[in-house]
Amino acid sequence: MSAFAEYAKEQQEIDGLLFKGYTITSILEDLDGARVTFVRGEPAKSSMELLLLTADARKYVTTVVIAGLMAADEQTGCYSGEV
């Protein structure tokens, strides 16, 4: 499988979980990759862990988290433009 195909598969898994209502609660980086924990509150509380092996997928999930933080700050009116 090509590097792009591996990244695309991991990106689809991330997007699929987010579409189902899961939120990212933690990211743990180690030598094996990044372990991303997703939690969903409704309709039934559940959690999933996804192991990201490609560097591009790890960058993508970080971008998703930062975009969510910026959107939340803009809604509360306290975003200062600094990360």
N, C-alpha and C positions, 0 to 999 in steps of 0.2 A: 504494500500500500504506500502511495506517495505521501510525502510530508503534508501536502495540502489536503489530501483526503483524510488523513488522521485528524488534522486541525478542524476540518469541516464537520467531521463526525462528533468531535468533542463540543464544538460550538452549537450544533443542533441539540445535543443532550442538555447543555446549559439553557438554551433558549426554550426548550421543551419544558423543563422544570419551572422556569420563570413564568411561562405561559399558563401552567397548571396552578399557579398561585403560590409557589414556593418562594421563599426569600433566603438570601445568603446570610448565614449567621456567623460563619467562621471560615478562614482560609489558613491552612497549615502547610507551609513549604518544608520539604525535606529533600533528600537526594533522590527519592523515587518519583517526585513530582509534587503536585499541589493537591492536597485533600480539601475539598470544598464541601462544607456542610450546608444543606438546604433544609429549611423547616417550613411546614405549612400548618396554619392554625385552623382553618376552616375547609371543608366541612368536618373532617376528622383530623385531629392533630397527628402529624407524622413527620419523620425526618429521613433524609437521604444523604448519603455521602458519595461524592464523585471524585475519582482520581484523575487528574489532568496530567497527561504526560508531555504534551507539546508546549513549547515556550509560547507560541502564539495563542493557545487557548488560555494559558495562565495570564497573559497580558490582557486578553479579551475579558476574562472574568474580573480582573482588577478595574478595567475601564467601566464595566457595568456597575461595580460597587461605587466608584467615584461619581459616575453620572447620577446614581440614585441619591448620593449624599448631597450633590449640588442641587438637585431638584427639590429635595426636602428642605434645604437651607433657603432656597428661593421662595418656597411657600411660606416659610416662617419670617422671611424678610431679614435674615441675619447672615446671608452669604456675603463674605468680604472680598471674594475674588482670589483668596489665597488658599492653596492646598497644603 
